Amino acid sequence: EEQIVKPGAIVIDARPKAAYDKEHVEGAINIPVGGPMATTAADEAVKAVEVQLPTDKTAPIVVHCAVGGEAKACKAALVRAGYSNVVNAGSLATVKRAALKVPPQAAEGPEEPAQAAEGPAQQ
């Protein structure tokens, strides 16, 4: 069985903000698309959170909603925005069953290892 949620994937919750506020996967970005048929609203919603999305348009993104329809609209909007590695995981329950833990995304990208001193330690 193929793993829907890849490690390191950005998770997007396409449900309305009230549903997101009530319950969501840790680290998920809320992009409320306004319904499964709301093409223009979905495009505008993606544009509104673009700063939170990866600059790498090939980064793995997993979209979900309550059942799957809003996630489908959100996925289509992300693809129109140039993202090429987007998966519709369907429902929140599906994502939760995947036992997904999403670390908060750093604004500048992955964390760099801390460097205690310049060069190799000498004794």
N, C-alpha and C positions, 0 to 999 in steps of 0.2 A: 504494500500500500504506500503510495507516494505521500510524503510529508507536505501538508498544505502550508504550514507556517515554518519557514526556514529560519535558522538561528540568525539573529541580527536584523531581521526584517522590521521595517517600519509598519506599525499597525494603525489603520485608520478606521474609525467608528463613524459610519454614515448616518447614524440615527439622529433624531432631533436632540437638541441640547438638553432638554429636560430629562430624556431617557439616559443620555450620557452622564449627566450630573448624578443621577440616581445610582447607576452602576456602570462601570467600564473596566476594561483591561488596563492594568497599570502601564502608564507610558503611552497609551493610545492617543492619537490626535483626532479631535472631533471635527468632521466636515459634514455638517447636516445639509443634505442635498435637497431637501424639500419634497421628497416623494420619488417613486421609481420611474416616473415619466418626465421629471423636471430637468430637461437637458440644459436650458439656460441657467437655471438656479444652480445646478451641479457645477457648471463651468465657473460661475461666479464664486461659489463656495470654495472650490479648489484654488482659485486665484487669491481669495482672501487669506488663505493660510500658507501660501506659497513659501513664505519665509521659513516656515517650520518643516518644509519638505526637503529631502536631500537634493543637493545640487547635481549629484550624479543621477542622471535620468534612467540608469540601468540598475539602480539599487533595488533590492527586493521590497515590495510593498504588499501588504495583505489588507484587504478591505472587508469589513463586515457590517451588518446592520442587525435588525431584529430577525428577519426571515431570509433576505437575500436580494430583494428588489431594489432597495436604495443602494446597496453595495454594488449592484450591477450598474446603476446610473453613475455612481461615484467612480467606479473603475473606468467606465467609458470616458468620463471627464478627465481622469488622470492620463489616459492614453492620448486623448486629444491634446493634452498639455505637454506631451512628449515622453511620458514615462512608459518604459517598455517591459518592465518586469513586475506586473501587477496581477495579483491573484484575488479572485472573489471567494472568500472563505465561507460566505453564506451568513450564518447567524452568530450572534454573540456566544451562544451555547457551544457551537462548534469550536470557536477560538478558545473558549474556556476549557473545553475538553482536551485541547492540545496542551493544556497546562503551560501556557505561554507566559513568560515573565519578560517584559520588555524594559530594558534599562532606559532611563531618560536620555534623550539624544542631546549631545553637546552641540552648541551652536557652531563651533569651529570644526566639528568632525570628531573622530575618535580621540580618546584621551591619549596623551603622550606619556610614556613612563617617566616617573620622577627621576631627576638626576641629582644625586647628593653632592657630587664634586666633579670638577673638571678633570678629565683624563683618568687613567687608572690609579688606584690607591697604591702608594709605595710606603714600605716600612723599613 
